Every structure is written in C-alpha cells, then in structure tokens.
Amino acid sequence: MKQSEDNKFIPMTSAGSGKLRVVAPDVAYYTNQIVNLVMIGEPGGPWALVDAGMPKSGEEIIRVAEERFGKNNPPVAILLTHGHFDHVGSIVRLVEEWKVPVYAHPLEIPFLTGQQAYPEPDTSVEGGLLAKISSMYPHQPIDITGALQPLPADGSVPGLPAWQLIHVPGHSPGQIAFFRKTDGILLAADAFVTVQQDSLYKVLVQDTEVCGPPVYLTTDWSAAYRSVKKLAALQPHIAITGHGTAMQGEELAEGLRNLVRNWADVAVPAHGKWVRNT
C-alpha cells in the first residue's frame, strides 16, 4: 500500500480543528484541520470510521479514536465517502495500524488502487483564495489494493445494518452518503457542505451555511445537482458534511430548500473548466 506520490502536509486549519462533537450517543464527528471524519459506535464498543482525514494525520486520528473507544479496539471497517486527498490523506497509516477492511463505491476504486488520478483541481474556477491555490492539493491516486473492498450494490453498509448508502456523484464519480432513517442522521460527504469551502475566511471561522460542493474539485455539476435533490428529499434531521459544522432542524431544511431552488445562482460557479448548464 502507498499514499499518493504528491501526498504532503497541507498547512490549513479552521476554528473547529481538533474538536470531537457528538450528535447522537453512537455518532460523533472529528474535525481534522478542515475536514470531518465520522465515528459510528458507542464509546468502548464496536465502531466504524467514515473517511481518513488529511495527509500526515494518522497519529492524531488514532489518538482520538483510542480516547473514544479505548486502546486495542480498532474499527470494524473504514468507509470512504470518496477518494479526494482530504478524505484519504492518512488511510495507509490507519490500515497499517488497525489492519481492517476499507470499503468504497466501485466507481472510486480506480483512484484508490493506483490506476487513475483525479483531474487536477481547477484554479481557474470562480471562487475565493482556497480555490485559487488548489493546485497545491494532492490529486494523484493512492493504492490500498490489499485492504480495499467494493461496497455492496444493494445499498447496505457493512457492519452498520441501520444505515443505508446513497450514491451521490458529481463531486467525484463514486461519492457516497450514509443515512440512518430511524433518527434522520445524514453523512453527506461533499455532496453539499456547511461552509463555503473556497473562502479562506469562512473556512477559518467556520461560518455555517448550506453550500454546494467544493467548486475546485467538482467535475459534474448536473450530477451534483441531482445528488443534492436526492439528499434533500430524505428530509434529514441532522447533517454532518465533509466540511463545516453539523446542522439540524429547520436551519438545515431551509438551507437545503434554498440550495435546491437556487442551485445555479448559489452553487454553480460563473466560470470554470467543469461548469455545465444544470
């Protein structure tokens, strides 16, 4: 196994970095610099990890997991929402430590087995400073062939029978979200986020609002729109997104309604190499 050839520490942070926040007895999210990972399971018991954080963060993630679940209690699995650098940045270190299976959608597998690189981030896209400097972000493929397994086609989630997976492409071909109908908790990945991810200021202070996916890595805006509509139709009670603070209740519902109604104006950039009519 190996991380990408361009895997490197990214000097970015936010006001939420280093915080573990609990949204249900068995669901907590941890902000690693600018991205969220989710830990599903009650403290001390069996659990699963969703996503693998920023590059060079493996020791930090292991420490946080041990504080919540105890030492010698690895996750039953690592579930990847997609393979962008900020969601798989420490995956090799975590698999080496825990020796557990990693699951991803079949359409993400080429990017996780060294076969194919993601397109380079679009620095020409309309957006703030974090979009303009996105050429520094890793985009080469990683290779975790020995640990990787495809997620089931029936929508079930290995080890988490109460959850369903939902294919939400657009930001990446095989991006997935996870939803638990019993309490309306949605793990939305980057299908939508709750901070304007291209704005350095808003990322730093974690200014909370429902936004479209990060503009500099979203390659199919028509698919991204359909994915947001699909998630909004679930009427989630709580949403944990890949970036930003968890939102719930009417604030979340109104934010999603506004995003769907005004997609072309509030989500799709005015220009960029992947901009298409929606």
C-alpha positions in Angstrom: 0.0 0.0 0.0 1.1 3.6 -0.5 -0.2 7.1 -0.3 -0.1 9.2 -3.5 3.2 10.4 -4.9 2.1 14.0 -4.1 0.8 13.3 -0.6 2.0 16.1 1.7 1.1 18.1 4.7 -1.3 20.9 3.8 -0.9 24.0 6.1 -4.6 24.8 6.6 -6.8 24.9 9.7 -10.1 26.0 11.0 -11.7 27.1 14.2 -13.1 23.5 14.6 -9.9 21.7 14.1 -9.1 19.2 16.9 -12.7 19.1 18.2 -14.8 16.0 18.6 -18.5 16.7 18.6 -21.2 14.2 19.5 -24.6 14.4 17.6 -26.0 11.1 18.9 -24.8 8.5 21.5 -23.2 6.5 18.8 -22.3 9.2 16.2 -19.5 11.7 16.6 -17.5 13.7 14.2 -14.0 15.0 14.5 -12.6 17.9 12.6 -9.1 17.2 11.3 -7.8 20.6 10.1 -10.5 21.5 7.6 -12.3 18.1 7.1 -14.6 16.0 9.1 -14.3 12.3 9.9 -17.2 10.4 11.5 -17.0 7.7 14.2 -20.1 5.5 14.4 -20.5 3.4 17.5 -20.8 3.9 21.3 -17.7 4.5 23.3 -15.9 1.3 24.2 -17.9 -0.8 21.8 -17.6 -1.8 18.2 -17.4 1.1 15.8 -16.7 2.1 12.2 -14.8 5.1 10.8 -16.0 7.2 7.9 -13.1 8.7 5.9 -9.5 9.1 6.8 -8.7 12.7 7.0 -5.9 15.0 5.8 -2.4 13.9 4.9 0.1 13.2 7.7 -2.7 13.0 10.3 -2.7 9.3 11.1 -1.3 9.5 14.6 -3.8 12.2 15.5 -6.7 10.2 14.3 -5.5 7.1 16.1 -5.2 9.0 19.3 -8.7 10.5 19.0 -10.1 7.0 18.3 -8.4 5.5 21.3 -9.7 8.2 23.6 -13.2 7.5 22.5 -13.2 3.7 22.0 -10.2 2.5 24.0 -6.9 1.0 23.0 -6.8 -2.3 21.2 -10.3 -1.6 19.8 -9.9 -1.0 16.1 -12.8 -0.1 13.9 -14.6 -3.0 12.2 -14.1 -1.1 8.9 -13.2 2.1 7.3 -15.8 3.5 5.0 -14.7 6.0 2.4 -17.2 8.5 1.0 -14.8 9.2 -1.9 -11.1 9.3 -2.6 -10.1 13.0 -2.6 -6.9 13.8 -0.8 -8.6 15.3 2.3 -10.7 12.1 2.8 -8.0 9.5 2.3 -4.9 11.5 3.4 -4.0 9.1 6.2 -5.6 5.9 5.1 -2.4 3.9 4.7 -1.2 4.7 8.2 -4.7 3.8 9.6 -4.8 0.5 7.8 -1.3 -0.4 8.9 -2.3 0.3 12.5 -5.6 -1.4 12.5 -5.5 -4.0 9.7 -9.2 -3.6 8.8 -11.0 -3.7 5.5 -11.7 -0.4 3.6 -14.9 0.0 1.6 -15.6 2.4 -1.2 -18.0 2.7 -4.2 -16.9 0.7 -7.2 -16.5 3.9 -9.3 -13.9 5.2 -6.8 -11.8 2.1 -6.9 -9.5 3.2 -9.8 -8.5 6.2 -7.7 -7.8 4.0 -4.7 -5.8 1.3 -6.5 -3.2 3.4 -8.3 -4.9 3.0 -11.7 -6.2 6.6 -12.3 -5.6 10.1 -11.0 -8.3 12.6 -10.3 -8.3 15.7 -12.5 -6.1 18.4 -11.1 -8.1 21.0 -9.1 -9.5 23.8 -11.2 -7.6 27.0 -10.1 -9.5 29.0 -12.8 -12.9 28.4 -11.3 -14.9 31.3 -9.8 -14.2 31.3 -6.1 -12.1 32.5 -3.2 -8.5 32.1 -2.2 -8.7 28.3 -1.4 -9.9 27.7 -5.0 -7.0 29.8 -6.4 -4.3 27.9 -4.5 -5.9 24.5 -5.1 -3.1 23.4 -7.3 -1.2 22.6 -4.1 -3.7 19.9 -3.2 -2.7 16.2 -3.9 -4.6 14.6 -6.7 -2.6 11.5 -7.6 -4.0 8.1 -6.9 -3.3 6.1 -3.8 -3.0 2.3 -3.7 -4.7 0.4 -1.0 -5.5 -2.7 -3.1 -4.8 -5.2 -0.4 -7.4 -3.7 2.0 -10.0 -2.3 -0.4 -13.4 -3.9 -1.0 -16.3 -2.6 -3.0 -19.4 -1.5 -1.2 -22.5 -3.7 -1.7 -24.7 -2.8 -4.7 -27.9 -3.2 -2.5 -27.3 -0.1 -0.5 -26.4 -1.9 2.7 -23.4 -0.8 4.8 -21.0 -3.5 6.1 -21.2 -3.7 9.9 -23.9 -1.0 10.2 -27.3 -2.6 9.5 -29.3 0.5 10.5 -27.6 2.7 7.8 -28.0 2.8 4.0 -25.6 4.1 1.5 -26.6 6.5 -1.3 -24.6 7.1 -4.4 -24.2 10.9 -4.8 -21.9 11.6 -7.8 -20.9 15.0 -9.1 -18.1 16.0 -6.8 -16.5 12.6 -7.6 -17.8 9.7 -9.7 -18.3 7.3 -6.8 -19.1 9.6 -3.9 -21.5 8.2 -1.4 -23.5 9.5 1.5 -24.8 7.5 4.5 -28.3 7.9 6.0 -30.0 6.4 9.1 -33.7 6.7 8.7 -34.5 6.0 12.4 -33.2 9.3 13.6 -32.6 11.2 10.3 -28.9 11.4 10.5 -27.2 12.1 7.2 -23.5 11.9 6.5 -23.5 13.9 3.3 -19.8 13.8 2.4 -19.1 16.7 0.0 -22.4 16.4 -1.9 -23.2 19.6 0.0 -21.2 21.2 2.7 -22.0 23.7 5.6 -19.2 26.2 4.9 -18.1 28.0 1.8 -15.1 25.8 1.2 -13.3 28.1 -1.3 -13.3 31.0 1.1 -10.3 31.1 3.4 -12.0 33.4 5.9 -15.2 31.3 6.1 -13.2 28.1 6.5 -11.1 29.6 9.2 -14.1 30.9 11.3 -16.4 28.0 10.2 -19.2 30.4 9.1 -22.1 28.0 8.9 -24.4 27.9 5.8 -25.6 25.2 3.4 -23.4 25.4 0.3 -22.9 23.3 -2.8 -19.8 21.0 -3.1 -16.3 22.5 -3.2 -16.0 24.2 -6.6 -12.4 23.4 -7.4 -12.9 19.6 -7.4 -16.5 19.2 -8.6 -16.3 17.8 -12.1 -20.0 17.2 -13.0 -22.4 19.9 -11.9 -25.5 18.3 -13.4 -24.9 15.1 -11.4 -24.1 17.2 -8.3 -27.5 18.9 -8.5 -29.3 15.6 -8.8 -27.4 14.3 -5.8 -28.4 17.3 -3.7 -32.0 16.9 -4.7 -31.8 13.2 -3.7 -30.4 14.1 -0.3 -32.9 16.9 0.3 -35.8 14.6 -0.4 -34.7 12.4 2.6 -35.6 15.4 4.8 -32.7 14.7 7.2 -32.9 15.9 10.8 -29.1 16.2 11.2 -26.4 16.5 8.6 -22.7 16.0 9.1 -20.9 17.1 5.9 -17.3 16.7 4.8 -16.6 20.3 5.7 -18.2 22.7 8.2 -20.3 22.3 11.3 -23.2 19.8 11.7 -26.6 21.4 11.1 -30.0 20.2 12.1 -33.7 21.0 12.2 -35.3 23.9 10.4 -32.0 25.7 9.7 -30.8 22.6 7.8 -34.2 22.1 6.0 -34.4 25.8 4.9 -30.7 25.7 3.8 -31.3 22.6 1.6 -34.5 24.1 0.1 -32.6 27.3 -0.8 -29.8 25.3 -2.3 -32.1 23.2 -4.5 -34.3 26.2 -5.5 -31.3 28.5 -6.3 -28.7 26.0 -7.4 -27.5 27.8 -10.5 -27.0 31.0 -8.5 -25.7 29.9 -5.2 -23.8 26.7 -6.0 -22.6 26.6 -9.6 -19.6 28.9 -10.3 -20.0 31.5 -13.1 -16.9 30.1 -14.8 -14.6 27.1 -14.6 -13.5 24.2 -16.7 -16.2 21.9 -15.5 -19.1 24.3 -15.4 -22.1 23.0 -17.3 -25.7 24.0 -17.5 -28.0 22.3 -14.9 
